Amino acid sequence: MTLDGTAPLDAVPMSDIISADYRPSEDEPYMNARQSEYFRRKLLRWRDDILRGSDVTLRQLKEEDMRLPDQSDWASAEIQRSFELRTRDRERKLLSKIDAALKRIEEGSYGYCEETQEPIGIKRLEARPIATLSIEAQERHERRERAYRED
């Protein structure tokens, strides 16, 4: 119990910390318990959506009949299958980034730039919840990458 008679945040169930319509604000302390829980839930929903999509694709690939009579039908189906598999591969890589972000939330380092340890910012995290670099650090990284590619 805190001095004002309320339970400390770590003793309160997370469902009581934020409501369904909560949105992080620049007006509150950065990466407080409410913001962390908000981004944790956002990442978990994103992860669940990807996994559901993978299950659907897998089911479709298993059920699909590859014995198409027309070569152009077969070619179209093959292109679609290839596209789905490439998409799922990108999403598989994305899942590892989501898992890493969830781990950073647990560790308390989520929302802070890996290079500068400065806050990444709520707007950037809303747009890209798996971000590990601030916009400035990301721009520096991209400039260096371009310079090495041009050499």
Residue pairs with C-beta under 8 A, 6 or more apart in sequence:
1 7
1 8
2 8
9 17
9 33
10 33
14 33
14 37
17 33
17 34
17 37
18 34
18 37
18 38
18 41
22 34
22 38
23 38
24 34
24 35
24 38
24 39
24 122
24 125
24 126
25 122
26 122
28 34
28 35
30 111
30 119
30 122
31 110
31 111
31 112
31 119
35 111
35 122
36 105
36 110
36 111
39 101
39 105
39 110
39 111
39 125
39 129
40 102
40 105
42 129
43 98
43 101
43 102
43 105
43 129
43 130
44 102
46 98
46 129
47 95
47 98
47 99
47 102
50 91
50 94
50 95
50 98
51 95
53 88
53 91
54 88
54 91
54 92
57 84
57 85
57 87
57 88
60 84
61 81
61 84
64 77
64 81
66 74
66 77
68 74
68 77
94 130
97 130
98 129
98 130
100 130
100 132
101 110
101 129
101 130
104 110
104 111
104 132
111 119
111 120
111 125
112 118
112 119
112 120
113 119
113 120
113 132
113 133
113 134
113 137
114 132
114 133
114 137
115 133
115 134
115 137
115 140
116 134
116 136
116 137
118 134
119 134
120 131
120 132
120 133
120 134
120 135
121 134
121 135
124 131
124 134
124 135
125 131
131 138
133 141
